[in-house]
Amino acid sequence: MKYLLKTQIFAILLTLSWIIYLVVLAFLDQPDRALRYINSFVFGLAIFLAIIYFVLTRYLLGRNWSTLLLVLISYFLLYKPIFQEILLRITNESYGGIIKFLSISTGTVHLLATIIGMGFGILFSRPRLKN
């Protein structure tokens, strides 16, 4: 039960970081800000999130490959659609359009950052010894 709770907390943290990622990119995508640098921001934030996912996976979840499936399935099927709808409801129409576009165009980059960060976190974590 404790293991399942940890995976769901991690999936919620993953979703919240994705929402923050989209809001930061949408803010930077506004005219006269950093539109020409948006690709470097997308990849820079993705690398930063991959490092955060690596550290969280290594210390929070440990060395269990089923964790990757439990987190990603609950993230894609439950938390991501709910949190995205909440975000789109609280924003205005033009800002919501930017967020929708960025969620579609940067979704694969964030997915790869998630899988790489969690995969290396699981791979480089120490196996827990049972007493």
Secondary structure, 3 states (H helix, E strand, C coil): CHHHHHHHHHHHHHHHHHHHHHHHHHHHCCCCCCHHHHHHHHHHHHHHHHHHHHHHHHHHHCCCCHHHHHHHHHHHHHHHHHHHHHHHHHCCHHHHHHHHHHHHHCHHHHHHHHHHHHHHHHHCCCCCCCC
